Every structure is written in C-alpha cells, then in structure tokens.
C-alpha cells in the first residue's frame, strides 16, 4: 500500500520492523539530531529496559505506560 502522507508511510514501515531494528532506527535518528551524548545514553538505557519489559512483543502505548 502506497500512501501520499509521508508520516503514515513511515509509521507503516516502522511497524514491520523487529524490536531490535526499531530501537536501533530510533537511536540512529537521535544521533542525527546531534543530541547530547548523555541524553542519548540515558535514552538507550531506557529503551533497553522497555525492550526487556516487552519480552518480544510489539511496543504499544499501554506497555510503555506500564513501564
């Protein structure tokens, strides 16, 4: 399915990624934004906790709020 909305196309692409690939893509995007190394490190730590909390399941709002 092709969509004219780039944001929806990106969301559809991200939904198909494994959790490992999804989190890696997020971290890479943060690095491109030239955020501070401390912020990136703290975010990476939080993502690792969230990944463990997911236990292989796809992320969603409810699981994020439960963390």
URKA-V35640 format. One record per helix or strand of 3 or more residues. SS is the DSSP state (~ for helix, > for strand). FROM is the first residue (numbers start at 0). LEN is the number of residues. If there is no record, write none. Layout:
SS & FROM & LEN
SS & FROM & LEN
This chain:
~ & 5 & 10
~ & 18 & 14
~ & 36 & 18
~ & 60 & 6
